[in-house]
Amino acid sequence: MDGGEQTTTDPAEPGGPPGRPLLRKFDQRLKELISALYPDERKRPGYARLAAEIRDATGGAISGTYLWELATGKKRNVTLEQLDVLAEFFGVPPEFFLNEEVAERVNAQLKLATALRDARVRNLALRADGLSPASLDALLSMVNEARKLQQLSAVEDCEGPGGVGSATGAGDDGP
């Protein structure tokens, strides 16, 4: 081996697979993308059909067996071409599979997109547009209390431009 590649299990991930750090979470990230694209497990295609959809959409070559092996962690030797094909199909940057910060940013966007699939969530967001910062804060408090009553986990606020880190989405130094 060259470059001092790490081949031990990451202590932060008990029971995690040994191997190169870049590929350690590849299977998890691929499964997250599949789940985001097909949230209803009953309607989720098998790996052979998903591979066919990927080939049809991107023109890239990937088999159902190989896709299954990547998603289950049985194979970790993804090529740059296959990485690019998967990224293109799922609409994420290739770095999503390799970079923790990019993966976290994309996962936050995926959570939002998943939530917005529900017409009631979209309607709530559309109706909140244009309300004063005080009104938005009041609505956020009500939603947080409703989540507590239903024993749902807390949702992290989105930060930065357009996020809900503050009621205006402009951050603390906004207008």
C-alpha positions as a printed Julia matrix, in Angstrom:
175×3 Matrix{Float64}:
   0.0    0.0     0.0
   1.13   3.51   -0.61
   0.26   6.83    0.97
  -0.37   5.27    4.4
  -3.95   4.24    3.62
  -6.0    3.39    6.69
  -7.13  -0.23    6.81
  -8.59  -0.51   10.29
 -12.09   0.02   11.54
 -12.86   3.62   12.49
 -13.28   3.74   16.29
 -16.14   6.22   15.84
 -18.04   3.5    13.99
 -18.18   0.44   16.25
 -18.49  -2.68   14.2
 -17.99  -0.68   11.02
 -16.3   -2.42    8.14
 -12.54  -2.14    7.81
 -11.15  -0.61    4.67
 -10.44   2.67    3.07
 -12.11   5.61    4.81
 -13.54   7.03    1.58
 -15.62   3.95    0.87
 -16.65   3.07    4.43
 -20.08   4.7     4.19
 -20.72   4.18    0.48
 -23.34   1.47    0.99
 -25.2    3.53    3.59
 -25.28   6.59    1.36
 -26.46   4.57   -1.65
 -29.28   3.05    0.42
 -30.27   6.54    1.65
 -30.57   7.73   -1.95
 -32.64   4.72   -2.95
 -34.93   5.26    0.06
 -35.28   8.97   -0.74
 -36.21   8.22   -4.35
 -38.55   5.37   -3.4
 -39.8    6.11    0.15
 -42.5    3.43    0.05
 -40.64   0.14    0.47
 -43.56  -1.74   -1.07
 -43.15   0.21   -4.31
 -39.34   0.21   -4.31
 -37.97  -1.62   -7.34
 -35.59  -4.52   -6.98
 -31.95  -3.97   -7.8
 -32.3   -5.43  -11.31
 -35.11  -3.02  -12.19
 -33.33  -0.11  -10.53
 -30.17  -0.9   -12.5
 -32.24  -0.91  -15.7
 -33.71   2.5   -14.75
 -30.2    3.81  -14.11
 -28.98   2.49  -17.48
 -31.99   3.97  -19.29
 -31.64   7.37  -17.62
 -27.87   7.76  -17.84
 -26.62   5.4   -20.53
 -24.15   4.08  -17.97
 -23.52   0.38  -17.52
 -24.36  -1.12  -14.14
 -25.87  -4.51  -13.34
 -28.5   -5.3   -10.75
 -26.13  -7.7    -8.99
 -23.36  -5.13   -8.8
 -25.8   -2.47   -7.56
 -26.98  -4.87   -4.83
 -23.37  -5.62   -3.88
 -22.61  -1.9    -3.58
 -25.77  -1.2    -1.56
 -25.09  -4.05    0.86
 -21.37  -3.35    1.25
 -20.36  -6.66   -0.36
 -18.42  -4.73   -3.0
 -16.51  -1.55   -2.41
 -14.55  -1.21   -5.63
 -16.75   1.32   -7.37
 -15.13   2.88  -10.41
 -15.16   6.6   -11.11
 -17.42   5.92  -14.1
 -19.95   4.04  -11.95
 -19.7    6.7    -9.25
 -20.51   9.33  -11.86
 -23.43   7.28  -13.23
 -24.94   6.81   -9.77
 -24.48  10.5    -8.93
 -26.11  11.53  -12.2
 -29.09   9.22  -11.72
 -29.75  10.3    -8.13
 -29.06  13.97   -8.86
 -26.27  14.38   -6.33
 -22.65  15.45   -6.76
 -20.22  12.51   -6.9
 -18.61  13.91   -3.74
 -21.79  12.89   -1.86
 -20.44   9.35   -1.7
 -16.98  10.38   -0.52
 -17.21  13.56    1.55
 -18.95  13.8     4.92
 -19.76  17.52    4.63
 -21.25  17.14    1.16
 -23.24  14.09    2.31
 -24.66  16.01    5.28
 -25.66  18.95    3.06
 -27.3   16.69    0.48
 -29.08  14.66    3.19
 -30.58  17.86    4.59
 -31.87  18.7     1.11
 -33.22  15.16    0.71
 -35.12  15.43    4.01
 -36.68  18.67    2.82
 -37.6   17.2    -0.56
 -39.1   14.15    1.13
 -41.15  16.32    3.49
 -42.39  18.45    0.6
 -43.84  15.37   -1.12
 -46.74  15.65    1.31
 -49.29  18.12   -0.07
 -50.19  19.28    3.45
 -46.57  20.15    4.21
 -46.31  22.04    0.9
 -49.56  23.88    1.63
 -48.35  24.84    5.1
 -45.09  26.18    3.7
 -46.83  28.09    0.91
 -49.31  29.65    3.31
 -46.5   30.71    5.65
 -44.69  32.58    2.89
 -44.96  36.32    3.42
 -45.85  36.18    7.11
 -43.96  38.42    9.53
 -40.95  37.04   11.4
 -42.97  37.03   14.62
 -45.76  35.02   12.98
 -43.26  32.54   11.53
 -41.65  32.12   14.96
 -45.09  31.46   16.48
 -45.87  28.84   13.81
 -42.5   27.15   14.36
 -43.23  27.0    18.11
 -46.63  25.44   17.45
 -45.17  22.83   15.1
 -42.41  22.01   17.61
 -45.01  21.55   20.36
 -47.15  19.35   18.09
 -44.07  17.19   17.4
 -43.47  16.86   21.15
 -47.1   15.86   21.75
 -46.84  13.17   19.09
 -43.49  12.07   20.53
 -41.64  12.78   17.29
 -37.96  13.59   17.3
 -36.81  17.18   17.15
 -35.97  18.57   13.73
 -32.77  20.52   13.32
 -33.23  24.01   11.94
 -31.72  24.7     8.54
 -29.04  27.38    8.74
 -27.77  29.81    6.15
 -29.39  31.63    3.27
 -32.96  30.57    2.74
 -32.87  28.32    5.79
 -35.03  28.59    8.86
 -32.22  29.3    11.31
 -34.18  32.47   11.94
 -37.75  33.24   11.05
 -36.73  35.29    8.05
 -34.33  32.68    6.72
 -31.77  35.45    6.37
 -29.75  34.65    9.5
 -29.07  36.91   12.45
 -27.58  39.64   10.32
 -30.48  39.83    7.84
 -32.57  42.92    7.07
